[in-house]
Amino acid sequence: MFKPKNMLPEIQSLHNVWFSNRTIKTTKLHQITFDDLTNSIISTGPFSFYIIDFFDMSLSHISPSLFEMHNFSPETITFNDILGAIHPDDIEFVIKAEAFLTTFFQEKIGREKLLNYKISYSHRARLENGEYALFNHQAIMLTMDDNGGYGKSLNIHTRIDHLSNFNTYKISLIGLNGEPSFMNLSLEEENQVLTEFSKREIDIIKLIANGLNNTEIAEKLFISPLTVKKHRNNILTKSESKNTAQLIKNCIIQGII
């Protein structure tokens, strides 16, 4: 098992979750397209990204902003440095979130569909000045082996404290390639009712965020304005949003738009 010296117990717990899921080989990997990769990067504030290889926990394709925001050294940075910047009060949530995702895909969706989802949740992270800010963590698995082992993942961290300082401690799964999306999954409710958002509903949310009205959305999607209105009402109900403004804010914080 990958275990550097002097690893904090909390960070070791995260490695333990990933160890049972990681790929043990580098051949016959399933991989998403380049378009899926670029479309997965959504920025509503200062952000950074990197690719983590779960085979050996090595980093690649690191954005310069990662060093600038957190005062990491480009010469010596490791994945544990990134994990170590997570707020001490949030690290337990991150451990539970990663374990929850393993179970959720195995029991609810199917592990083979992991490549068709972008994972999103928030946590606080330490900045270069020593203070902490709320970040939205988005992860999209780039490669898996035939046994469902984790290969490489693109991780994007976007600063969202200008939108909210309150962490919901919930997870959202944004479906790719036509898969349904799930918002605000609770880690505590074992038998929670899963609320699915269809691809059409996610498309409408994105068009609303771009300022389009019902008629304009209808023209874009080749449906009637009445159908758009029905979708909007359903979306507000499902997302437990009082109005469009709250819907858009929540979707931005959850990395959907």
N, C-alpha and C positions, 0 to 999 in steps of 0.2 A: 504494500500500500504506500502511496505517495505521502511522506510525512517528514517535512523538513524539521530541523532542530528548532527548539524554542517556539513551537507553534502554540498559539493560545488555544485552550480547550474548546472555545466556541467555534473557532475557525476549523479545528479538527473535526468538530461535529458536522460542519458543512461538507468537508472532504469525505466524511464517512457516507453521507447521503449520496454524493456523486460517484463514489467509488463503486457502489453496487450497480450503478447505471452506465458507467463509462464503457466505451468500446475497448476491446482488447486486441483489435487488429486494425490495420489501415487499408484493407482491401475490400472490394465489393461494397463501397459506401454509397448510400443513396444521397443525392445532393439536390438542393433547390437551385432554381435558375438565378442568373445575375439580376434579372428584373425584380424577382422577389426580394433579393437582398437589398437593392437600392430603394425599393418602395417601402421597405420596413423602417427606414430611418425617417422619423417624424420629429421635427424640432419646434418646440414652442418656447424655447429659451436657450441659454447656454448649454451646450451638450458635449459629450465625449463618447468615444466608442473604441472597442477593441475586439479581437477574436480570441477566445480561449479554446485551447485544445485539451479536452478532458483526458486524453490518453496520457499526457505527461504534465498537464497544467501549465503549458507554455503559452505565452502571449504573442500575438502578431497583429499587423495592421492597426497599430495604436495611433489614435489621433493625438496631435500635439496638445490639444486642449486638455487632455487628461493630466498631463504634467503640469500645465499652467494652473488649473483649478485646484489641484490637490498638493502641489509642490512635491510630486514624485520625481525621482531621478530617472532620466531616460536610460542611463547606463545600467542601473541596478534594479529597476522596477520588477516586481513579481506579482502574481495573482494574489498572494497573501497580503501584499501591501494594499491592494484595492479593497480586499475584504476587511483588513484592519482599520480602514477609514470609516467603516459603518459605525454609526452611533451605538455605544454599548447597550442602550435601552432598546434598540431595534434589531440587534443581531439574533435574538431568540426568534423573533417573527420571521426573519429571513430563513433560518434553519427550518422552521415549521412550514414555511411557504414552499421551500424546495422539496421537502418530504411530502407535502400535500399534493404537489404536482405529479410526483411519481405515482402515487395511489390513484389520483384522478384520471390520469391517462390510461392506467392499467384497467381500471374498473368502469369508467364512464364513457370514454371516447374510443380507446384503442391506441396502444402504444405506437402502432405503425403510422398514426396520423399526427405524431408530434411535429413532423416537418411542415405540416400545414397550419401551424399556429404560431402566433407571436404572444409571448407571455409578458404580462405587465403587472407590476406592483410598485409601491413606493417605500422608501426608507430615507433616513437622514444620513448624510455623509459629511466627513470633516473637510473643510476648505483649507486653502493654503495659509490663511491667517489664524487657523486653529478653531474657528467657529464652525457650527454645523448648519446645513441647509437641507431642505427636503428635495429629494431627487426622485424622478420616475425612472424605474429600472425596466427596460424592455430587452427581451432576449428572444432570438429566433435561432433554432437549431439548423445548422447548415448541412451537417452530415451525420448519418447513423449507419451502423452496420446491420447485417441481415438479422441479427438477434435483438435489435432494438437498443443496442448500446450507444451511449452518447459519443459523438465524435467532436466536431467543432461547433461553437456557438458564437454568433454575433451579439454582443451586449452593448446597449446604448443607454447612457445615463443622462437625463435631461433635468436641469434645475427648474423646479416648479414652485419655489417658495414665493414667487411674485403672484401666484394664483391661489396658493393655500399653504398654511403652516400646519394643517391638520392632516395626520395620516390616518386613513380609514382602516389600515391593516387588513385589506382585502385584495383579492387577485382578480384580474380580468384576462380572458383568453380571446384574442382577436383572430378569427378564422381567415385563412388564406385559401385561394383556389376553390372558392364556393362553400367552404365549411362554415357552419354557424358560429357565432361568437357568444361568449358568456361574460357578463359583467358583474363585478362586486361579489365574487365567491367568498364566502366566509370560511375561515379555517376551523371555526368552533362548532358549526352546525353539521353534524354527521349526516342527517337525513334532510338537508335543505332542498327546497324545490329549485331546480335549475331553470333559469329563465334564458331562453335562447333568443339571440338576435340574428335574423337571416341576413344573407349577403345584401339583399335588396334594402333592408332596414339600415344596414351600415352605410350603404351607398347614399341613402337619403340623408342620414346624419351628416355625412361629409359635404353634401351639396348645401344643406342648411347652413353649415359652418362657413361655406363660401359665399353666403348672402343671397342665395337664390330663393325666390318665393315658390309657392305651390305650382303655379303655372309654368315657371321656368324649369322646375324639377321634372314636371310631367313631360315637357318637351324633350328634356335630356334623356329620360328613361323610357320614352314612348309609352307612357301610361296616362290615364286621365287625372286631372287635378283632384277629383273626388277621391281617387285611389290614394294619391299622395296624402291628402288630408287624413284619411283613415290610418295610413301608416304612421303619420306624425302623432296622432292620438295614441296609437298603440305603443309607439316608442316612448312617449312621455310616461305612460302607465308602467311599462316594463322597467324603465330606468328610475322610477320613483322621483321624477323631476317635476317641479311645479310649473315650469315654463321652459321655453326654448333656451333662454339665457343660462339657466341652471343646467340644462341638458348639455349644452356646448361646453360649459366649464368642467362638468364632470367627465365628459368624454376626452377633453384635452388632458386632464390630470391622469386619466387612465390609459393614455397613450393610443386612443382610438383614432383621434384626428390631430 
